[in-house]
Amino acid sequence: MSQSVSVSIVIPAKNEQDNVPALIQEIHHALAGYPGVEIVVVDDGSSDLTLERVIHTAHATGITLVGIR
C-alpha cells in the first residue's frame, strides 16, 4: 500500500448477510474522496453467509476490505 491509513472504519458483524453489503457500499461512497480510509469487518462467528457477502462486495466494488473472523 503506497498511502498510509488515517481512518479505520470497524464494522462488527454476526449473521448480517442481508445488511453488511449495503453498509459497506454506503461507507465506501460516503468516504470516496478521502485518502487513507480502510474498512475492517470483524465477523464474530457468523453461521450465515456474512463473510462471503463481505468478500463478494469487496470484489464487486474494487475496494480493499480487511476481514477478521
C-alpha positions as CSV (number, residue, x, y, z in Angstrom):
1,M,0.0,0.0,0.0
2,S,1.5,3.3,-1.0
3,Q,-0.6,5.5,1.2
4,S,-0.9,5.3,4.9
5,V,-4.2,4.6,6.7
6,S,-5.5,7.6,8.5
7,V,-9.0,6.4,9.3
8,S,-10.2,2.9,10.0
9,I,-13.9,2.1,10.0
10,V,-14.6,-1.1,12.1
11,I,-17.8,-3.0,11.4
12,P,-18.7,-5.7,13.9
13,A,-20.9,-8.3,12.2
14,K,-22.6,-11.5,13.2
15,N,-25.2,-13.0,11.0
16,E,-25.6,-9.8,9.0
17,Q,-25.5,-11.3,5.4
18,D,-28.5,-9.2,4.4
19,N,-27.2,-5.9,5.8
20,V,-23.4,-5.8,5.5
21,P,-23.1,-5.3,1.7
22,A,-25.2,-2.2,1.7
23,L,-23.5,-0.8,4.7
24,I,-20.0,-1.3,3.1
25,Q,-21.2,0.3,-0.1
26,E,-22.7,3.3,1.7
27,I,-19.5,3.8,3.7
28,H,-17.4,3.5,0.5
29,H,-19.5,6.1,-1.3
30,A,-19.6,8.5,1.6
31,L,-15.8,8.4,2.1
32,A,-14.7,8.0,-1.6
33,G,-12.9,11.4,-1.7
34,Y,-10.9,10.8,1.4
35,P,-7.5,9.1,1.1
36,G,-6.2,6.7,3.7
37,V,-9.6,5.1,4.7
38,E,-9.8,1.4,5.4
39,I,-12.9,-0.7,6.2
40,V,-12.4,-3.5,8.7
41,V,-15.1,-6.1,9.0
42,V,-15.0,-8.3,12.1
43,D,-17.0,-11.4,11.6
44,D,-17.9,-12.7,15.1
45,G,-18.5,-16.3,14.2
46,S,-21.4,-15.9,11.8
47,S,-23.3,-19.0,10.8
48,D,-24.7,-17.4,7.7
49,L,-23.0,-16.0,4.6
50,T,-21.8,-12.8,6.1
51,L,-18.1,-13.4,5.3
52,E,-18.9,-14.5,1.8
53,R,-21.0,-11.4,1.2
54,V,-18.2,-9.2,2.5
55,I,-15.7,-10.8,0.1
56,H,-18.2,-10.5,-2.8
57,T,-18.8,-6.8,-2.0
58,A,-15.1,-6.1,-1.9
59,H,-14.6,-7.7,-5.3
60,A,-17.7,-6.1,-6.9
61,T,-16.7,-2.6,-5.8
62,G,-13.0,-2.9,-6.2
63,I,-12.3,-1.8,-2.7
64,T,-9.9,-3.5,-0.2
65,L,-11.5,-4.8,2.9
66,V,-9.9,-6.3,5.9
67,G,-11.9,-9.3,7.2
68,I,-11.3,-10.7,10.6
69,R,-13.1,-13.9,11.6
